[in-house]
């Protein structure tokens, strides 16, 4: 198989889909890898490193896409990349289609086999390709939130951990999944007071044990969220429904009652966000204010730390890349239920129920099509 690795073009997206070590494994398995020039430069992987591993360096995105049987990326394609779509192309990347009607239309119209990192499942039913970026984003959300609490960024001028004689900041985390747990680790490490809200009481019991009572837990309901939000200096949204639009748990009214200069970081913004006032932002223009509350809603947060993020992501994605390359997409989908779960579009048919529900479309299970 010919695998293409284009340079990411989303604003300040500095990660890359395959590392030189991945290239070597693919080449050793008999495949050809095309890497667009400087695709890995911002993640500290040079063209020379890719060439030494056996890749062919390609001078343009057009040729990288055109010559490849499978394209491996990091972020969902943006509009100027739609021109590269063609029937039968296998696209393996984050897609986050639920809020992206135009991208869904383009994938379906061009009959692309779109396999989304965020919906691939492992034998335990978890989301192994979402986990590493959720770990990075969860930890980064506190780092970013602490910075935006500084006066120069429009925040309250508050040091999250406080100092002796001055109380620490209040961090409220909505969602007790991978994002929430990693955010809690970082916030507690900085010395903040941390409250985590989740709907699953058993999960709250687990987290209470894991953090040995240092983490305050609240059952998720509108009353508790309203109260916690009003007390928060930093509010982190980390709610995920795989493949579907995130529920709006923090309303505009709740935001209006928050402290002036408080900070919101909505990590769920890729799936539409779990805060009603959240809208996607970029690393170029990362924040804005609503009712005096600073909102940071960058859709590709892990790109701020691309070397760490690329290594963490490709550690998880590469076994699936190799399987797709060795067996071909159709066989891999038939034989591997986890990969089949990742298929969102297949030769002109939408194949993921949660996306179909979000966009009011019809869909078919991929097993009926391969």
C-alpha positions, 0 to 999 in steps of 0.5 A: 500500500502507498501511505501518504502523510501530508503536512497539517494545514489547520491553524497552528496544527503542528502535529504529524500523522506518522513519525520516522519510526512508523515509516521504518516499520511500514517500509520494512513491511513492504509498503511505500510512505510518501511524506510531504516536505516539512510535515514533521518539522514542527514536531521536531522530525526532519525530512532527513529523519524521514528519508533515513527511515525509508520515506519518499519526501514529496514536494506538495500536498496535492501529490501526497494525497493524489498518489496515496491509497491511504492518507494518515493525518491528525486533524479533520480536513479543512475546506481547502483539502476537500479537493483532494478527496476521491472515491476509494481513498482511505482517510485515517484521522480525527474527523469529529463529524457531528458538528461538521456538516460540510465535511460530512457532505464532502466525504460522502459525495467523494465516496471516501472511506473515512475512519475516525480516530475518536470512534475506534474502539479496543477489545475492552470497548474503550477509545484508545486513539482518543485517550492520549490526546485527552490526556494531553488536553486534560493536563494542558487545560489547567496549564492554559487556564492558569495562564489565562487567569493572569491579568495580562490575559483578561483573567482575575489576576489569581495564582491558582495555587495561592500562597501561604495566607491566601486561599488557592483558586477554585477549579471546577471540572465537568466530566470524570473521564480521561480529560477530567482525571488528567485535569484534576491531577494537574490542578491538585498538583498546583495546589488548587481546590478542585471539584469534579462533577459527573453523572455516574456515582460509581465513577465519583466513588472511584475518583474519591478513592483514587485521589484519597479524598483530596478531590471534591465530587458532585453529582451532575445536575443543573443545581450543582453545576450552577452553584459550582460554576458560580464559585469557579475561578477556572471551569473546565469542560471535559464531557464526551459522548463518542462521535456525538455532539457534546451536551450543553451542560453549562448554560448562558445563564450560568456563565453570566453568574460566574465571577468576572475574570473567571476562565472557561476551557472547553476541551469538548469543543471538538464535538461542539462544546459542553458550554453554551457560550463556547465557540471554536477558536484557534491558536492564533486567536485563542480566547474571547470574553462573554459576560466578563468570563474569558473563554479558551476554546481551541479545537486542537489544544494538543498542537501547542505541545506537538512533540509530546502530542505526536509521540503520544498519538502515534504510539496509539494509532500506529498499530491500526495504521499497520493493520490497515496497510497490511490487510487493506481497509475492507478486510481490516474492517471485516476482521476487526470490530474496533476498526469497524467502529471507527468507520464514519463514512464508507464509499458514499454511505454514512456509517456512524449512528451518533453522527447521523443523529446529530445531523438528522441523516440516515445511516447503515452499519458498515458491516452491511457494506463490506 
